Amino acid sequence: MKINQKMLSGMREAMARLHRDGPAAATTSIQQTLFGLMARAAPGERDPAPLGTGDAVGTVGGFVPDLLARLGISAPLDGQRFQLPAFAPQPVVSAEGDTLAPGEFRVGTYVNRAGTRDYKLYIPSTYTGQALPLVVMLHGCTQSPDDFALGTRWNAIAEEWPCLVLYPAQSSAANPTRCWNWFNVDHQQRGAGEPSLIAGMTREVIANDHADPARIYIAGLSAGGAMAVTMGTLYPELYAAVGTHSGVPYAAANDLPSALGVMQSAGAATAAAPGAKMPIIVFHGDRDQTVNPRNSDNIVSQCVPPRAQAHMQTRQTEGAERTYTQTIYQGPDGAVVAEHWLVHGADHAWFGGDRRGSFTDGTGPDASREMMRFFAAQVHPTAALAAVRREPGQD
């Protein structure tokens, strides 16, 4: 199926207006473009070609929803109202090359049979070849490794708590808004799709940069948070703990429409893969208008062992403007297996972040620091050998 030049030009203008003028202006631009393309021919002229044929675009049917889905935009079939991407971008100061820390920010590329993904690896200034923990950080939609590193301040955290930080980069060819495809069944399986790329990239850093196999952690925001839960579920032998911020449970959706439904209303908790219970720390704002905060409850239900004991307390971060409810889950042996942080009055943004990065909220608890504290207490009991093990033909 081809897209004509007028459609492409209109979509580019809409995205430019989204960055410059906000969602309402972008919606108007999209509507104007589609209205012009859907208009019937003048008397005496031929009507546009049928939907999906050649370069023509007809009335709303199968073509427009498919096009909008490819662009990360959804619309009801009656064509009355268009909704911008759930993970809509916001203006951001360019973070290119700004690590906010004195270490090395190395560029790399990983390739396997599932494709190719770039990444950036932060190596702290104190690194001299010793085995360090590795934190894998998965950005949200429209973000990049530089933007995510800036917004979360994780490179600075790596200087305080010496560790390597790996930032895989989603490709715009794989998703037009650079979302990790957590909602696609092709990317919910071990040894396939994006999970295999992220796991393979993780193992490559373990092997090449001497990361400690027993202290490998993964975290993410929004779509990246959803993919972090997916990775912990599919590769429990590789990751010692998971951090998710404003995300959704594993396999909560199987296509774009069901993903939008989960993000809007959360739905019921989904069952995790057998044996996928894992240490996890969960952050979510109770005023999140992008991903329903009930998803955070469902993540906990999915990941926490059934006999874990919950202890709830409401606190306020010293000097911060917001309170939060922190629920700590302890296993039968008393060890903390999960933490759930529900931040009151907060929207869809990384708490305690640098406002020069996108999707950041400078108030409330410091999510990066609290995640690192949680990770530091988790050591994988069997990962020393398992982390470098590959199943035949898989990553």
N, C-alpha and C positions, 0 to 999 in steps of 0.2 A: 504494500500500500504506500503510495507516494503522498507527500504533503506539498501543496503548491507554495510558491514563494510569498504570496500575499499572506497566507496563514502563518508561515514562519516569521515574517516580518512583524505581524501583529502580536504573536506570542513573545517575541523578543521585546517589543515595546511594552507589553504588559509586565514582563519581569523587571524591566528598567523602571517602570512607574511604581512597581511594588517596592523596590529599594528606595526610590526617591520620594514618593508621595504617600505610600502606605497601601493597605489592602483594598480600601474602597475604590481608589483610583485605578488600581490594577484590575479589579473586577469590572469596572466600567469599560476599560480598554478591551478586555476579553469579550465582553458582550457586544461591543461595537464591531470587533473583528468577525465574530461568528455571525452576527446579523447581516453584515455585508456579504459574507460568503454564502449565506443560506438564501439570499434573495433570489426569487425566480426571474427568468429572463423577461425582457421587454416584449410586447406584442410583436409577432413576426419573427422572433429569434428563437433558437433552440433552447430548451431548458438545460440546466447544468446536467452533466453526466450523472448516472446513478452513483449512490454512495459507494465509496471505496474503489472506484474505477478511475484509472489514469490519474490526472492531477486535479480533477474537479472535486468540489465539496458540495454536497447537497444539504437537505434538511437534517435536523437532529434525528439520528437513528443509531446505527452501530458505530459510525465513523467518529463522531464528535466525542462520545464518552471514551472510546479507545484512545483517541488523540490526547484528551485531557488526562486520562490515566497515565499515559506515557510521559506527560509533562508534570505529573504529580498533582493534578487538579481534578476534582470530582464535580459532577453535575447531575441532577436528576434528569431522567429521560424526557420530561416534558419541556425542557429547555427554558423554564421560567426563571431559574435562579442558579447562579454559579458560585461555588465555594472554593476559595483559594486553598492551597495545600495546608494540611493540618499542621505541618511543621514549617510555617511560613517564616522566611528569613527576616532579619531586622538589620538595620544599618550597623556596620562594624568598622572600626579603624583597622586598617591593614595590619596583620600580625606577622607578615613575612619577615622571617629572620629574627624576630624579637623573642628571645627565649626567656627573658627576665631572670636569667641565671648564668653563672660563669662557665658552665660545662660545655661540652660539644653537642651540637644538634645535627646529627648525621642523616643524610638522605640515602634511601635504599629502595630496592624493588624486589619483590618476591614473585616467583612464577611457579605454577604447577598446572596440571591438566585442566583445572577449573578456570584458569585465566591468569591475569597479572594484576597486582596491586602495588602501588607505591607505599612507602611508609617513611616516617622519621623516627629516629631513635635518639633519645636524650641520654648522654653519658655524663654523670656528675663529675665535678672537678676533682673530687677525692678518689676517683677510680684509678687503681694502679694494677688492675688485672685480677683482683680478688673476686670471689663469687659473691654477687650481689642479688638481692631480690629483683624481680622484674614485674612491673605493672604495665599491663596492656590497656590502653585507653582508646575507646571507640567513640568517635565524635558523633554528633547528631546531624540531622538533615541540614543541608546548605553549608555545613561547617567544613573546615580543613584541619589537618594536624597543627598548623601554626596558630590558627584561630582558637582551637580547643586548648592547646598548651597555654596560650595567653589567658584565656578566660578562666580556666581551672587553676592556674598557678602551679600546675603539677611539677614543672621543672624546678621551681623553687622548693617544693616539698622534697624533691629528690636530693637536693643539697642538704636539707635538714635530716632526712631519714635516708641515708645513702641507698639508692636503688637506680636501676635502669628503667626508663619509661619508653614504651613502644607505642607509637601512634599510627596504626594502619589508616590508609586513606581510601575512602570509597571513590570509585570512578564514576564520572558523570555518564559514561557510556553504559554502565551497569544500572544506574538510576539517575534520571535527569536532575533531581534535586539532591543527589549524593546521599540519599538515605541508604542505610544498610537494609537489605531486603528480608528482614525478619519475618514478614508476613507471607512469604512465598515458600511453598512446601519444598521447592528445590533447594532452599537454603535453610532447611530445618533438619538436615540429615548429616550424620557423621560421615566424614570422608567425601563430601560432595560440596559443591558451590562455595559460597563465602565462608562457611565454617571451616572448610578444609584449607582455604587460603589463610585465614587468621591463625588456625592451629599450626599450619606449616611455617608461617612467619614466626610464630612464637618459638617453635622448636629450633628454627635457624638461629635466632638470637641466643637461645640457651647454648647451642653448640659453638657459635662463633664468638660470643662475647662473655662466656663463662658465667651466665646467670645461674643462680642456685635453683636446681630443679624442684626442690621442696618448698620454695617460696616464690611461686608464680601466681600472679593475681590478675584479674581482668575486671574492668569497669567501663561504664559508658553512660551517655546522656540520651534520653528520648529514644530514637531509633537505635542508637548505640547502646543504650541501657537494655533495650529488648534483646539485642544481639549478644550482649554480655551474659544475660540469663541463658540464652540459647547455648552459648559456648560452655558455660559451666555445666549445663545439663548434658551436652553431648560428649564433653571431654573431662569427666570428673577426675581422671587420673593425671590431668595436665595442670589444672588450676586449683590452688589451695583454697581460694575464696573468691567471691564475686561481689562487686559493688554496682548497684543500679540506681540511676537518678531519673525520675520521671519516665519510667519505662513500663513495659507490659510483660506478662508471663510468657514462658516458652510455648510456642504453637498455639497462641491464643487466636490466631487468624490464619487463613489459608489463601487469601487473595486480597486485593486492594479494598473492595467493598467491605469485607468482613473486618479488615484492619481498621477502617474508619469507624465501623460500628463498635469495635472494642475500645477504641480511643475515646469515643463519645460516651458510651454507657458501661464499659468494663465487662458486663456479663458475668457469668459464673466462672469460678476458678477452673482451670484446665489441669488435667493430670499430667504430671511430669513423667519422663522416661524412668523405668525401673532403676533403682539405685542412684538416682540423681540428686538426692538430698545433699545440700552443700552449705558451708558457712556463707552467709550473705548479709550485706548491709544495704538497706533500702532507704532512699530519700524520695519524698514527694511533697509538693505543696497542696494544701487542701483547697486552694482557689485556682488550681490548674485548669485552664479553659481549653487546653490542647489534648492532654491525656487525662482522662478521668482518674482522680486519686484513688478510687476503689481498686484500680489495677494494682496498686502497691499492696493492698490487703491480699489480693489474689496471688501475687508473687510470693508473699510470706507463706500462704497456705500451701502453695506448690512446693516450696523449697525446704520448709522447716520440718524436722522430724515430728511425728504425731505426739510423742510423749514429752516434747519440750515444754517447759514451764515458762509462762510469760509474766513479766514484771513491768508495769506501766508507770511512767512518771512524766509530769508536765514541768518543763523548765524554761528558763529564758537565758539565752547566751549572754554572758557578761558584756555590757556595752552595746548590745544589739537591740533592734527595734521589735523583734518578733519572738513569740514563744513557740515552743514545739513540744509535741508529745513523743517521747522516746520509749519504745517498748523493747525490752531485752528478753531474748529467749535463751534459756539454759537447758542443756541436755541432762539426762539422768545422772551423769557424773558431775554436774555443776558447771561444766564448761559452757561459755557463751557460744551459741551456734548461729545466732542471727540478731540483728538490730533493725528496728523499723523507726524511722524518723519522719513524722508527719509535721510539717512546718505550717503554722497557722497564718493565714492571710497571704500566702506565697503563691505565685503563678508558675509558669513553665520556664524555669531558669535554674542554673547551677548556683547553689547557695554559697555565699562567701566568696564569690568569684570576682575577677577583675572586670570592671564594666567596659573596658576597651574590647573585650571579647563578646561575641554574640551569645544570646541566651544566658546571661549572667545576672545574678542578684547579689549585690554586695552586703546585704543585711542577712540576719539569721545565722545559723550555725555554719561553720567552715566545713563544707562537705568533703573537700579534698583532705584536710587534716584528719577529720574523723574517720574517713575511709582508710587512710594510711595507718592510723592507730589500730583500727580493727584488723587490717591485713597483717600487721606486725605480730599479732597474737596467734595467727594461723600458720601452722607448718604442716605441709602435706606428709602424712606418715609413710606413704609408699611411692612418692613421686621420683625419688632419686634414680630409679631404673625406668619407671613407666613413662616419664616425661619425654624421653628420647626414643621410646618404642614406637614403631610404625606398624600398622596393620598392613598386610599385603595389598599393594596398589592404592593405599590411602595416605592422606595427610591428616 
